[in-house]
Amino acid sequence: MQDFPHHYHVAASANAKSSIELSSPGLEALDSAGPAEFGGPGDKWSPETLLVAAVADCLILSFRAVARASRLDWLDLRCEAEGILERVEKLTQFTGFRIRAMLTVPEGVRESKAEKALEKAKKHCLITNSLTAETTMETEVVVAAAQETGSAV
């Protein structure tokens, strides 16, 4: 890992009628538009969906690091995230994020160890730590049968 501070650069550009093109050095450009809830077309990633995606993505990346450090074997992690957007004192803001994490581990892994790793990943997620809205997480750990297990991720 590089020393802090880290710097991330994104450019956004559009004309009066186009979707917004998001770009960052070395990455494929991404089209964005307002969500249907705000009168947008609803067929592109929006700032709102990108933020909620960042919450889910960061949890999985944080879990990978925690699992590696704790030598936890795992097979699959599915993370569903919901962002709740409300009007608070005349301002529109996210007031909460709900995460549902479904982790599959190979036979022989203690469910309690897997649950602890998920909670630690939530605690150390830099995206949710950077937001003021509360984040809650519901977890489910499934132990795969011996024939289902392949190589750990």
Backbone torsions as a table, in degrees:
resi	resn	phi	psi	omega
1	MET	NA	144.9	178.2
2	GLN	-78.9	156.3	175.7
3	ASP	-65.9	154.3	176.7
4	PHE	-85.4	155.2	2.1
5	PRO	-81.0	152.3	172.3
6	HIS	-98.2	150.2	178.7
7	HIS	-127.3	133.2	179.9
8	TYR	-121.1	132.5	-175.3
9	HIS	-120.4	130.7	176.9
10	VAL	-135.0	141.0	173.2
11	ALA	-116.2	142.7	176.9
12	ALA	-126.2	135.1	178.6
13	SER	-145.6	149.5	179.7
14	ALA	-163.3	162.4	167.7
15	ASN	-107.8	-174.7	-173.6
16	ALA	-60.6	-25.6	-175.2
17	LYS	-119.7	-4.3	-174.7
18	SER	-91.5	165.7	168.5
19	SER	-72.0	171.7	-178.0
20	ILE	-93.4	132.2	175.9
21	GLU	-98.5	122.3	176.7
22	LEU	-100.8	133.0	179.0
23	SER	-139.8	154.4	177.4
24	SER	-149.4	141.4	-177.2
25	PRO	-50.7	127.5	177.2
26	GLY	82.9	-0.1	-178.4
27	LEU	-115.5	153.6	174.3
28	GLU	-68.6	138.3	179.2
29	ALA	-64.7	154.2	-177.8
30	LEU	-132.2	132.2	176.4
31	ASP	-87.1	140.0	-179.2
32	SER	-134.7	153.9	176.2
33	ALA	-155.2	167.8	176.7
34	GLY	-64.6	151.1	177.9
35	PRO	-75.1	162.5	179.3
36	ALA	-57.1	-33.4	-178.9
37	GLU	-61.4	-23.5	179.0
38	PHE	-110.6	20.6	177.2
39	GLY	86.8	6.5	177.2
40	GLY	-79.1	175.9	-177.3
41	PRO	-70.9	-24.2	178.5
42	GLY	76.2	9.5	-178.2
43	ASP	-114.9	15.0	178.7
44	LYS	-136.8	161.7	173.1
45	TRP	-62.5	140.8	178.5
46	SER	-118.3	168.1	175.0
47	PRO	-55.7	-36.6	-179.6
48	GLU	-65.9	-47.9	-179.1
49	THR	-70.3	-32.9	176.9
50	LEU	-64.4	-38.9	178.6
51	LEU	-65.9	-45.2	179.4
52	VAL	-65.6	-37.5	176.0
53	ALA	-62.5	-38.3	178.9
54	ALA	-62.5	-36.7	177.6
55	VAL	-62.7	-48.4	-179.4
56	ALA	-66.2	-44.7	-179.2
57	ASP	-61.3	-45.5	-178.5
58	CYS	-64.7	-36.6	178.6
59	LEU	-62.1	-44.0	-179.6
60	ILE	-66.1	-43.4	178.5
61	LEU	-63.7	-39.9	177.2
62	SER	-65.2	-39.9	178.4
63	PHE	-63.1	-42.0	177.9
64	ARG	-55.3	-44.7	-179.1
65	ALA	-66.4	-43.6	179.2
66	VAL	-64.1	-45.1	-179.4
67	ALA	-62.4	-41.9	179.1
68	ARG	-63.0	-46.1	-178.8
69	ALA	-65.7	-33.5	-179.1
70	SER	-96.0	5.4	179.4
71	ARG	54.9	45.6	178.4
72	LEU	-95.7	117.9	174.9
73	ASP	-77.0	137.4	177.5
74	TRP	-148.7	160.0	-175.6
75	LEU	-111.6	-41.2	-172.8
76	ASP	-157.4	141.8	174.3
77	LEU	-134.6	121.3	176.6
78	ARG	-111.7	129.8	-176.8
79	CYS	-126.0	120.6	175.2
80	GLU	-108.8	129.9	-178.9
81	ALA	-124.1	144.6	176.8
82	GLU	-128.7	131.4	174.2
83	GLY	-106.1	135.5	179.9
84	ILE	-105.3	116.2	-178.2
85	LEU	-106.4	127.1	-177.2
86	GLU	-139.6	168.9	171.8
87	ARG	-94.5	124.0	178.6
88	VAL	-129.6	117.1	-179.8
89	GLU	48.6	50.5	176.6
90	LYS	68.3	11.6	175.7
91	LEU	-118.3	139.7	175.4
92	THR	-88.6	127.4	-179.2
93	GLN	-156.0	157.3	172.6
94	PHE	-74.7	127.2	-179.5
95	THR	-104.2	-10.2	178.5
96	GLY	-173.3	157.9	174.7
97	PHE	-130.5	133.4	177.2
98	ARG	-115.2	127.4	179.6
99	ILE	-115.7	136.1	171.2
100	ARG	-118.5	112.3	-177.6
101	ALA	-109.0	124.0	179.1
102	MET	-116.5	109.4	-174.5
103	LEU	-108.7	131.3	174.4
104	THR	-109.9	129.0	179.7
105	VAL	-122.4	156.1	177.9
106	PRO	-73.0	160.9	176.8
107	GLU	-55.1	139.7	179.2
108	GLY	99.1	-14.0	176.9
109	VAL	-86.1	130.6	179.4
110	ARG	-72.2	129.7	179.1
111	GLU	-59.2	-36.3	-179.0
112	SER	-64.0	-37.1	178.0
113	LYS	-67.4	-39.8	178.9
114	ALA	-66.4	-43.1	177.9
115	GLU	-60.6	-43.0	-179.7
116	LYS	-62.8	-39.5	179.1
117	ALA	-66.2	-39.5	177.0
118	LEU	-63.2	-44.2	179.0
119	GLU	-63.8	-39.4	178.4
120	LYS	-65.9	-38.7	177.4
121	ALA	-62.6	-42.9	177.5
122	LYS	-61.3	-43.3	-178.7
123	LYS	-62.8	-34.4	-173.8
124	HIS	-101.3	6.3	179.2
125	CYS	-68.0	116.7	-175.7
126	LEU	-68.4	-26.3	178.9
127	ILE	-69.2	-53.5	-179.0
128	THR	-67.3	-29.6	176.0
129	ASN	-68.0	-19.4	-179.3
130	SER	-92.7	-5.6	-177.5
131	LEU	-105.9	151.4	178.9
132	THR	-86.3	-21.4	-178.9
133	ALA	-69.8	144.9	178.4
134	GLU	-70.5	140.9	176.2
135	THR	-116.7	126.9	175.9
136	THR	-114.9	154.5	-178.3
137	MET	-139.1	133.3	172.9
138	GLU	-109.1	132.8	-177.4
139	THR	-121.0	152.7	173.7
140	GLU	-140.2	125.8	177.6
141	VAL	-113.7	126.7	179.7
142	VAL	-116.5	129.8	175.3
143	VAL	-93.8	119.0	-177.5
144	ALA	-74.3	145.2	174.5
145	ALA	-66.3	156.2	-175.6
146	ALA	-53.2	-40.1	-178.4
147	GLN	-71.9	-19.8	-179.2
148	GLU	-82.9	-22.6	-172.9
149	THR	-76.7	137.7	174.1
150	GLY	-120.7	-148.1	177.4
151	SER	-78.2	147.4	179.6
152	ALA	-69.9	150.4	-179.9
153	VAL	-83.1	NA	NA
